[in-house]
Amino acid sequence: MSGSHHHHPVSRRGFMRGALAAGELTAAAGASAQSEAGALPEPAANEPFRPAAKPRGISENLFVLEDTCNVYLIRDGSHGLLIDFGSGAMLQHLGEFGIQRIDWILHTHFHRDQAQGDPLAVTQRIPIGVPAHERHLFEDAENFWRNRRIFELYNMKNDFFSLTQNVPVAALLRDYDTFRWRGHEIFIQPTPGHTPGSISFVTEVDSRKVAFSGDLMHSPGKVHTLHDLQYYYQEHEGVDLSVYSLRELIRLKPDVLCPSHGAEVHDPIPGMTSLAEKLHDWWHFWHVSPLTSDQQPVAITPRLIAHPQSTSTFYAIISESGKALFIDYGSASWSFFQAFLNSTDTFGRIRFVEHGLGELRARHGMKSIDVAIPTHMHDDHLNGFPHLARRYGTKVWCYENMIDILQNPRGRNLGCILGEPLRVDRPLTNNETFRWEEFEFKAMYAPGHTNYQMTLMTTLDGKRVAFTGDAFMSGAGDELRHNLIYRNEVKSGDHLRSIRNVLDFEPHLIAPGHGQPFDVSRKMSEAFAARAMRQDEFFRDLIADSDTDVGLDPGWAHLYPYQAIASPGQSTQFEFRVRNLRRKPINLQMMLVLPKGWRSSPARVRVRALPGETAAVKVSVTVPSSWRAPGTGLASSRVAIAADVMMDGKYLGQIAEAVVDVRGKKV
């Protein structure tokens, strides 16, 4: 090398010593250089690191401490509420503000820099509220680490920045809810991006609307990190989610934005808009597809509006009065669907965020969402229904055989069940004609894609339209296509039945569950009917059992509910249900295979089912009061049980199962 610069090799040990020294220099409170070449004195080995900064006031009753993250204190008299907690150092300064009690800590997201001091809060008995969709990364963090894949790593989400020990959760902060504290109303706005479950808090402090936005934005036009916006290998889902979140937060028009890192921003909307535009350009540097928040509804007829770019297409029929009837309403986009699906814990449900509603109001005259009807029971088509019912009072109507699936989702083990109970206001029956506002509809049972599906038919602006869900979709060229999911209780003849509904109605348009509505001819329908008959021939040729449907349905014998809840010392009721797919009566005996010490009553049950009938028999399961999950010392655990079955003298074995969520207390 030239001049007086010389290269000196550094050993791994020397490098680590230097890195540790640099960390100590950064963290030491009030440290300053002692000489040009001098080093700072090292703290005692057991002395914790502390932030160098002191709290400062933003307004009369709003304060911030720059800790491992910004920790915000809202004061109300002698009481305080903290937004995020950092290392917990804020507790040392409460007396400076006349605070005698911290009532709550509310977290914007799960990262360690936000929450590493939470164990200290637990010792101080301060209750902690966390984003509902990140609950498991607080109270079940240790189990997360036991199961997080590291080899063959394609899931790139920075959940490695999770807490390393469990923290008890006192409140779940649910999207679009309002958290009330001493007269303050704190609105919970979903703002995914930095993490899939991130939230922002919007409330009034000292007569100004303040948004506590986590790590959505660092400073005008800037993010704290870019790597956190990559969830899956080579993808950029968090960029799409961040643009959506920025635009939704802009709609709320905050006066002040308080980020987790960086200084508070007064008049934040220009900076948020700038960041959204930069992220928009970064997305299109990699992708041709539109961002979720750029998707727009399409007017198919003056009264029928489609939103075909969301995960499943949803439709709004808007009456002259401005009331809307929604047919399906699922996830905002495939980007959102995949991001949330892959970050949902075992016991949770996929996250939902609003989409398309602002455009329907502004451009298409929608004033209210009166009724929502699912074409079938899959979560990607009705993920938004609980939200519509809660926030807008929307009534839910559905085909009659979906009711138990929607109201009791723990009951069955079928494909794509929505994990949240949903109250149904009105059942619809096969061949039923009904009116809503000035429109007339007909509901037709349409199995195939799933047993729990219907086709909804109506005439809108002079066009006959069939809303077919996922029964069939537009294929290559002039053809209809379909799929086959065995766990959806498919039977031979189902797809043929569905297309015959269409042949009888002769619609001008098919409005499918995915993609754009399309014109359909009788020739297309007849070609699909021929394909459905050919499918049934394959079933008969491939399945050894002469009763073909037995080889199509993995759940013809099952325990109900599939996901039961039990408590030590108490009994839980099950049904052993049998759907007879044979052409003759069947007789079964069943015994439950249970963990050691559990009891079933009766010990053995018998059930007879006629051809085409579903029969059931009850059995009670008791968990001993002293039961603990093996190896954990916990009275709370998920346990599998099995049904051992004989049919007409033939031993079938343990052909059915259920899971029991035992809920007790830690020993």
C-alpha positions in Angstrom: 0.0 0.0 0.0 1.2 3.5 -0.7 2.2 6.3 1.8 2.2 5.7 5.5 -0.8 3.3 5.5 0.2 -0.2 6.5 -1.9 -3.3 6.6 -1.8 -5.2 9.9 -3.5 -8.6 10.0 -6.1 -9.0 12.8 -6.7 -12.3 14.5 -10.3 -13.5 15.1 -9.7 -13.1 18.9 -8.4 -9.6 18.4 -11.3 -8.7 16.2 -13.8 -10.0 18.8 -12.1 -8.0 21.6 -12.3 -4.9 19.4 -16.0 -5.5 18.7 -16.8 -6.0 22.4 -14.9 -2.8 23.3 -16.8 -0.9 20.6 -20.1 -2.2 22.1 -19.1 -1.1 25.5 -18.2 2.3 24.3 -21.6 2.7 22.6 -23.6 1.6 25.6 -21.8 3.2 28.5 -23.8 6.0 30.1 -22.2 9.5 29.9 -19.0 8.1 28.4 -16.5 10.4 26.7 -13.1 9.8 25.2 -10.3 10.2 27.8 -7.4 10.7 25.4 -6.7 10.4 21.7 -5.5 6.8 22.1 -7.1 6.1 25.5 -9.8 3.5 26.3 -12.8 3.9 28.5 -12.8 2.1 31.9 -14.8 -1.2 31.6 -18.0 -1.4 33.7 -18.2 -4.1 36.4 -18.9 -7.5 35.0 -22.4 -7.7 36.5 -23.3 -4.1 35.8 -26.0 -3.9 33.1 -25.8 -1.6 30.1 -27.9 1.6 30.3 -28.9 4.2 27.7 -26.8 7.3 27.7 -29.8 9.6 26.9 -32.3 11.1 29.4 -36.0 11.4 28.8 -37.2 14.6 27.2 -40.6 16.2 26.7 -42.4 16.3 23.4 -45.5 18.1 24.8 -46.9 18.7 28.3 -47.9 15.0 28.9 -45.8 13.1 26.3 -42.2 12.2 26.9 -39.6 10.0 25.1 -36.5 8.1 26.2 -34.1 7.0 23.5 -33.4 3.5 24.8 -32.8 0.4 22.7 -35.8 1.8 21.0 -37.8 5.0 21.6 -39.9 4.5 24.7 -42.8 6.9 24.9 -44.6 7.9 28.2 -48.1 9.3 28.2 -48.9 10.9 31.5 -52.3 11.2 33.1 -51.9 12.7 36.5 -49.8 10.4 38.6 -50.4 7.5 36.2 -48.5 6.6 33.1 -48.8 4.4 30.0 -45.7 3.3 28.0 -45.5 2.6 24.3 -42.8 0.0 23.9 -40.3 -0.6 26.7 -36.8 -1.1 25.5 -34.5 -2.1 28.3 -36.9 -0.8 30.9 -34.7 2.2 31.8 -37.7 4.6 31.7 -38.8 3.2 35.1 -35.8 5.0 36.7 -37.1 8.4 35.6 -40.8 8.2 36.6 -40.3 10.5 39.6 -39.1 13.3 37.4 -42.6 13.4 35.8 -44.6 12.9 39.0 -45.5 9.3 37.9 -46.3 6.9 40.7 -47.7 4.1 38.7 -47.3 2.7 35.2 -50.7 1.1 34.3 -49.7 -0.5 31.0 -47.0 -1.2 28.5 -48.3 -1.5 24.9 -46.0 -2.9 22.2 -46.0 -2.0 18.5 -44.2 -5.2 17.6 -42.2 -8.1 19.0 -38.6 -7.3 18.2 -36.2 -7.6 21.2 -35.2 -3.9 21.0 -38.8 -3.1 21.8 -39.3 -5.6 24.5 -36.1 -6.9 26.0 -36.9 -5.3 29.4 -40.3 -7.0 29.7 -39.0 -9.5 32.3 -38.3 -6.4 34.5 -41.9 -5.2 33.9 -43.2 -8.6 35.0 -41.3 -8.3 38.3 -42.9 -4.9 38.8 -46.4 -6.4 38.0 -46.9 -4.0 35.0 -49.4 -5.5 32.6 -48.2 -5.9 29.0 -50.4 -5.6 25.9 -49.1 -7.0 22.6 -50.2 -7.2 19.0 -52.8 -10.0 18.7 -51.0 -11.6 15.8 -47.6 -11.7 17.6 -48.8 -13.1 20.9 -46.9 -16.3 20.5 -43.6 -14.4 20.1 -44.1 -13.0 23.6 -45.7 -15.7 25.8 -44.5 -18.7 23.8 -41.1 -17.4 22.7 -39.2 -20.4 24.1 -41.3 -22.8 22.0 -40.7 -20.6 19.0 -37.0 -21.1 19.4 -37.4 -24.8 19.8 -39.0 -25.1 16.4 -37.5 -22.3 14.3 -35.9 -23.8 11.2 -32.3 -22.6 10.6 -30.9 -25.1 8.1 -32.4 -25.0 4.6 -33.4 -21.4 5.4 -35.8 -19.9 3.0 -38.1 -18.2 5.5 -36.1 -15.0 5.9 -38.4 -13.1 8.3 -36.5 -11.5 11.1 -38.3 -13.4 13.8 -34.7 -14.2 14.9 -35.0 -10.8 16.7 -37.6 -12.4 19.0 -37.4 -12.5 22.8 -35.4 -15.5 24.2 -37.8 -16.1 27.2 -41.5 -16.2 27.7 -43.3 -13.0 28.8 -46.9 -13.2 30.1 -49.4 -11.2 28.1 -52.2 -9.3 29.9 -54.0 -7.9 26.8 -54.2 -8.7 23.1 -54.3 -5.6 21.0 -56.6 -6.4 18.1 -56.6 -4.7 14.8 -59.1 -1.8 14.5 -60.1 -2.0 18.2 -59.8 0.9 20.6 -57.8 0.4 23.8 -59.2 2.6 26.6 -57.1 4.0 29.4 -58.2 6.6 31.9 -60.4 8.5 29.4 -57.9 8.1 26.5 -59.0 6.2 23.4 -56.1 4.6 21.6 -57.0 3.3 18.2 -55.1 0.2 17.0 -54.3 0.5 13.3 -52.7 -2.5 11.6 -49.5 -1.4 10.0 -47.7 -4.6 8.8 -44.3 -4.2 7.1 -41.4 -4.0 9.5 -43.0 -7.2 10.9 -46.1 -9.0 9.6 -48.0 -8.3 12.9 -46.9 -4.7 13.5 -49.5 -2.2 14.8 -49.6 1.6 15.3 -51.4 3.4 18.1 -53.3 6.6 17.2 -54.6 8.8 20.0 -54.9 12.4 21.1 -52.3 13.8 23.5 -52.3 17.4 24.5 -54.9 18.3 21.8 -52.8 16.8 19.0 -53.4 13.5 17.1 -50.3 11.4 17.7 -49.4 8.2 15.9 -47.0 5.8 17.5 -45.9 3.9 14.4 -43.2 1.4 15.6 -40.6 0.9 12.8 -42.9 1.7 9.9 -40.9 4.9 9.2 -37.7 6.2 10.8 -37.7 9.7 9.5 -39.2 11.5 6.5 -38.6 9.3 3.5 -36.4 6.7 5.4 -36.8 3.3 7.0 -34.9 2.1 10.0 -33.8 -1.1 8.2 -34.5 -2.6 4.7 -33.6 -6.2 5.6 -36.7 -6.5 7.8 -38.9 -6.0 4.8 -37.9 -9.3 3.3 -39.9 -12.3 4.5 -39.2 -15.0 2.0 -36.1 -15.8 0.0 -35.5 -13.1 -2.7 -38.9 -11.6 -2.2 -40.0 -8.2 -0.9 -43.4 -8.7 0.8 -42.7 -6.3 3.6 -42.2 -3.5 1.0 -45.8 -4.1 -0.3 -47.1 -4.3 3.2 -45.3 -1.1 4.2 -46.7 1.0 1.4 -50.2 -0.2 2.3 -49.6 0.7 5.9 -48.2 4.1 5.2 -51.2 5.0 3.0 -53.7 3.7 5.6 -52.0 5.7 8.3 -51.9 8.8 6.1 -55.8 8.5 5.9 -55.9 9.0 9.7 -54.1 12.4 9.3 -51.8 12.4 12.4 -50.3 15.7 13.5 -47.3 14.0 15.0 -45.6 10.7 14.2 -43.6 9.0 17.0 -41.4 6.3 15.5 -39.5 3.5 17.4 -36.2 4.8 16.0 -35.5 8.4 15.0 -37.0 11.7 16.2 -40.7 12.5 16.3 -42.0 14.0 13.1 -44.3 17.0 13.2 -46.5 17.4 10.1 -45.5 13.8 9.1 -47.7 13.3 6.0 -45.2 14.7 3.4 -42.5 12.4 4.8 -44.8 9.4 4.9 -45.9 10.1 1.3 -42.3 10.4 0.2 -41.4 7.1 1.8 -44.4 5.4 0.2 -43.3 6.7 -3.2 -39.7 5.5 -2.7 -40.9 2.0 -1.6 -43.3 2.0 -4.5 -40.3 2.5 -6.9 -38.2 -0.1 -5.0 -41.0 -2.7 -5.4 -41.2 -2.0 -9.2 -37.5 -2.3 -9.4 -38.1 -6.0 -8.8 -41.7 -6.6 -9.8 -44.1 -6.0 -12.6 -47.2 -6.8 -10.5 -49.0 -3.9 -8.8 -48.7 -3.1 -5.2 -51.7 -4.2 -3.1 -52.6 -0.6 -2.4 -52.6 0.2 -6.2 -55.2 -2.4 -6.9 -58.6 -0.9 -8.0 -62.1 -2.3 -8.2 -63.6 -2.8 -11.7 -67.3 -2.0 -12.7 -68.6 -5.1 -14.5 -72.0 -3.5 -14.8 -73.3 -0.3 -13.3 -74.4 -2.2 -10.1 -71.8 -5.0 -10.0 -68.3 -4.1 -8.9 -65.5 -6.7 -8.9 -62.2 -6.6 -7.1 -60.3 -9.2 -9.0 -56.7 -8.6 -7.8 -57.2 -9.5 -4.2 -56.4 -13.1 -3.0 -59.9 -14.1 -4.0 -62.1 -11.9 -6.1 -64.8 -10.2 -4.1 -67.9 -8.6 -5.5 -70.0 -5.7 -4.4 -73.6 -5.4 -5.6 -74.6 -1.8 -4.8 -78.3 -0.9 -4.6 -79.8 2.4 -5.5 -79.9 3.2 -1.8 -76.1 2.9 -1.5 -76.3 -0.4 0.5 -73.9 -3.1 -0.6 -74.1 -6.8 -0.7 -70.7 -8.4 -0.7 -70.1 -11.8 -2.3 -66.8 -13.1 -0.6 -64.3 -10.8 1.0 -60.9 -12.4 1.7 -57.3 -11.3 2.0 -56.1 -8.1 0.5 -53.6 -9.7 -2.0 -51.5 -12.8 -2.6 -48.6 -10.9 -1.1 -50.6 -10.2 2.1 -52.0 -13.7 2.1 -48.7 -15.5 1.9 -47.0 -13.1 4.4 -49.7 -13.6 7.0 -50.2 -17.3 6.4 -46.5 -18.0 7.0 -46.4 -15.9 10.2 -49.5 -17.3 11.9 -48.9 -19.4 15.0 -50.4 -22.9 15.6 -53.4 -21.6 17.5 -53.9 -18.3 15.7 -55.7 -17.2 12.5 -54.5 -15.5 9.4 -54.4 -11.7 9.8 -56.9 -9.5 7.9 -56.7 -5.9 6.8 -59.3 -3.8 5.1 -59.0 -3.3 1.3 -61.1 -1.8 -1.4 -63.6 -0.1 0.8 -62.4 3.5 0.3 -62.6 3.1 -3.5 -66.1 1.6 -3.3 -67.3 4.6 -1.3 -65.5 7.3 -3.3 -66.0 6.0 -6.8 -69.1 3.7 -6.7 -71.5 5.3 -4.2 -71.3 2.6 -1.5 -72.8 4.0 1.8 -72.9 0.8 3.9 -72.1 -2.9 3.8 -75.5 -4.5 4.5 -75.0 -8.2 3.8 -72.0 -10.5 3.1 -72.5 -13.9 1.5 -69.6 -16.5 1.0 -69.7 -18.7 -2.0 -68.0 -21.4 0.1 -66.4 -22.0 3.4 -62.7 -21.3 2.6 -60.9 -18.7 4.6 -59.4 -17.0 1.6 -62.9 -16.1 0.6 -64.3 -15.0 4.0 -61.3 -13.9 6.0 -62.8 -10.4 6.2 -66.3 -11.4 7.3 -65.7 -11.2 11.1 -64.3 -7.7 10.6 -67.3 -6.6 8.5 -69.6 -7.9 11.2 -67.7 -6.2 14.0 -66.9 -2.9 12.5 -69.8 -2.2 10.2 -72.6 -4.4 11.5 -72.8 -6.4 8.3 -75.1 -9.4 8.4 -73.8 -12.8 7.3 -75.9 -15.1 5.1 -74.6 -18.5 3.9 -75.6 -21.8 2.5 -77.2 -24.0 5.1 -74.5 -26.7 5.3 -71.8 -24.1 6.0 -73.4 -22.8 9.2 -71.7 -25.3 11.6 -68.3 -24.9 9.9 -68.5 -21.1 10.3 -69.9 -21.0 13.8 -67.9 -23.9 15.2 -64.6 -23.9 13.3 -63.0 -26.2 15.9 -65.4 -28.9 15.0 -64.0 -30.3 11.7 -60.6 -30.9 10.0 -61.3 -29.6 6.5 -59.2 -27.6 4.1 -58.9 -23.9 4.7 -61.3 -23.4 7.7 -61.5 -19.8 8.9 -60.1 -19.9 12.5 -62.5 -17.5 14.0 -66.1 -18.3 14.9 -68.6 -16.3 12.8 -72.2 -15.8 13.6 -74.6 -16.5 10.8 -77.7 -14.4 10.5 -79.6 -16.2 7.8 -79.3 -19.7 6.1 -79.9 -20.1 2.4 -81.3 -23.4 1.1 -80.9 -25.3 -2.2 -83.1 -23.8 -4.9 -84.1 -21.0 -2.6 -85.1 -17.7 -4.3 -84.7 -14.6 -2.1 -84.7 -10.8 -2.5 -82.2 -8.2 -1.3 -83.1 -4.6 -2.0 -84.2 -4.4 -5.7 -82.4 -7.6 -6.7 -83.6 -11.3 -6.8 -81.2 -14.2 -6.3 -81.3 -18.0 -6.4 -79.0 -20.2 -4.3 -77.9 -23.6 -5.7 -76.0 -26.3 -3.9 -72.7 -26.7 -5.9 -70.3 -29.3 -4.4 -67.0 -30.2 -6.1 -64.3 -27.8 -5.0 -65.8 -28.3 -1.5 -68.9 -29.9 -0.2 -69.7 -26.6 1.5 -70.3 -24.4 -1.5 -73.1 -22.9 -3.6 -73.6 -21.0 -6.8 -75.5 -17.7 -6.5 -77.4 -16.6 -9.5 -79.0 -13.3 -10.3 -79.7 -10.8 -13.1 -77.9 -7.5 -12.9 -78.4 -4.6 -15.4 -79.8 -7.1 -17.9 -77.1 -9.7 -17.6 -77.5 -13.1 -16.0 -74.6 -13.6 -13.7 -73.5 -16.8 -11.8 -71.2 -16.4 -8.8 -69.6 -19.8 -8.8 -66.8 -19.4 -6.2 -64.1 -21.9 -7.0 -66.3 -24.5 -8.7 -64.6 -23.6 -12.0 -62.5 -20.8 -13.4 -61.4 -19.6 -16.8 -58.7 -21.8 -18.3 -56.4 -21.6 -21.3 -58.3 -20.7 -24.5 -62.1 -21.4 -24.6 -62.3 -23.7 -21.6 -63.3 -24.0 -18.0 -60.9 -25.5 -15.4 -61.3 -26.8 -11.9 -59.3 -28.2 -9.0 -59.6 -31.3 -6.8 -59.0 -31.2 -3.0 -59.8 -34.5 -1.4 -60.0 -33.1 2.2 -62.9 -30.9 1.0 -65.2 -34.0 1.0 -65.3 -34.4 -2.7 -67.6 -37.2 -4.2 -67.9 -38.6 -7.7 -70.5 -36.6 -9.6 -70.0 -33.4 -7.6 -68.3 -31.3 -10.3 -70.9 -32.6 -12.8 -73.7 -31.4 -10.5 -72.2 -27.9 -10.3 -71.8 -27.4 -14.0 -75.4 -28.6 -14.6 -76.5 -25.7 -12.4 -74.8 -23.4 -14.9 -76.2 -25.2 -17.9 -79.7 -24.8 -16.6 -79.3 -21.1 -15.8 -77.4 -20.2 -19.0 -75.6 -17.2 -17.6 -74.0 -14.4 -19.7 -71.2 -14.1 -17.2 -69.4 -16.3 -14.7 -68.1 -14.4 -11.7 -65.4 -16.8 -10.4 -63.7 -16.9 -7.0 -60.4 -16.0 -8.5 -59.7 -13.7 -11.5 -61.9 -11.6 -13.7 -65.5 -12.4 -14.6 -65.8 -13.9 -18.0 -68.3 -14.7 -20.7 -69.4 -18.2 -20.9 -71.1 -20.2 -23.7 -73.1 -23.3 -23.6 -70.3 -25.0 -25.6 -67.8 -24.2 -22.8 -70.2 -25.6 -20.1 -70.9 -28.8 -22.1 -67.1 -29.3 -22.6 -66.6 -29.0 -18.8 -69.5 -31.5 -18.2 -67.7 -34.0 -20.4 -64.4 -33.4 -18.5 -66.3 -33.9 -15.2 -67.6 -37.2 -16.4 -64.1 -38.3 -17.5 -62.9 -37.4 -14.0 -65.5 -39.7 -12.5 -64.3 -42.5 -14.9 -60.8 -42.0 -13.5 -62.1 -42.3 -9.9 -63.8 -45.7 -10.8 -60.7 -47.0 -12.6 -58.2 -46.0 -10.0 -59.9 -46.8 -6.7 -59.9 -50.4 -5.6 -63.0 -50.2 -3.5 -66.2 -50.7 -5.5 -67.8 -48.0 -3.4 -65.6 -45.3 -5.1 -66.3 -42.4 -2.8 -64.6 -44.3 0.1 -61.3 -43.7 -1.6 -62.0 -40.0 -2.1 -62.9 -38.9 1.5 -60.2 -39.1 4.2 -62.7 -38.0 6.9 -65.7 -40.4 6.3 -65.2 -41.4 10.0 -64.2 -38.6 12.3 -64.3 -37.3 15.8 -66.2 -34.1 16.5 -65.0 -31.6 17.5 -61.6 -32.1 15.9 -60.1 -29.4 18.1 -61.5 -29.8 21.6 -60.8 -27.7 24.7 -60.5 -29.6 28.1 -59.5 -28.8 31.6 -57.9 -31.2 34.2 -60.5 -32.7 36.4 -63.3 -32.1 33.9 -65.1 -34.1 31.2 -65.3 -33.1 27.5 -67.9 -34.4 25.1 -67.1 -35.8 21.7 -69.1 -37.4 18.9 -67.8 -40.3 16.7 -69.4 -39.5 13.4 -69.7 -41.8 10.4 -70.6 -40.8 6.9 -71.7 -44.0 5.1 -70.5 -43.7 1.5 -71.4 -47.3 0.7 -74.4 -48.9 -0.9 -75.2 -51.0 2.1 -75.6 -50.3 5.9 -72.4 -50.4 8.0 -71.9 -51.3 11.6 -69.0 -49.9 13.6 -67.5 -50.2 17.0 -65.0 -47.6 18.3 -62.7 -47.3 21.3 -60.7 -44.1 22.1 -56.9 -44.3 22.4 -56.1 -41.8 25.2 -53.0 -40.6 27.2 -52.2 -42.5 30.4 -54.8 -41.8 33.1 -57.5 -40.3 30.8 -60.9 -42.1 30.8 -63.6 -42.4 28.2 -67.3 -43.2 28.9 -68.5 -45.5 27.6 -65.2 -47.3 26.9 -66.7 -48.7 23.7 -69.4 -47.3 21.4 -71.4 -48.8 18.6 -73.0 -46.9 15.6 -75.0 -48.1 12.6 -75.3 -45.9 9.4 -77.6 -46.5 6.5 -76.4 -45.8 2.9 -75.9 -42.1 2.4 -76.6 -41.4 6.1 -74.3 -39.6 8.6 -74.7 -41.2 12.0 -73.1 -40.3 15.3 -72.7 -41.6 18.9 -71.5 -39.6 21.9 -68.5 -40.3 24.1 -67.2 -38.4 27.1 -63.5 -38.0 27.9 -62.2 -37.1 31.4 -58.7 -35.6 32.0 -57.4 -36.4 35.5 -57.0 -33.4 37.8 -53.4 -34.4 38.5 -52.5 -34.7 34.8 -49.4 -33.0 33.5 -47.9 -33.0 30.0 -45.0 -35.5 29.9 -41.6 -33.7 30.1 -43.0 -30.2 30.6 -44.5 -30.1 34.0 -47.4 -28.1 32.5 -51.1 -28.7 32.8 -51.6 -26.9 29.5 -50.7 -28.7 26.3 -52.0 -29.9 23.0 -52.6 -33.7 23.0 -53.7 -36.1 20.2 -56.2 -38.8 20.7 -57.2 -41.5 18.2 -60.3 -43.6 17.4 -59.7 -47.3 17.0 -62.4 -48.8 14.8 -63.9 -52.2 13.8 -66.4 -52.2 10.9 -68.6 -55.2 10.2 -66.1 -57.5 11.9 -63.0 -56.0 10.1 -60.4 -54.2 12.1 -59.6 -50.9 10.5 -57.3 -49.6 13.2 -56.9 -46.0 14.4 -58.4 -44.3 11.4 -59.6 -41.1 13.0 -58.1 -38.6 15.5 -58.7 -35.3 17.3 -56.5 -32.9 19.2 -57.3 -31.7 22.7 -56.1 -28.4 24.0 -55.7 -28.9 27.7 -55.8 -25.6 29.5 -54.6 -25.5 33.0 -52.1 -23.7 35.2 -48.3 -23.9 35.4 -47.2 -26.1 38.3 
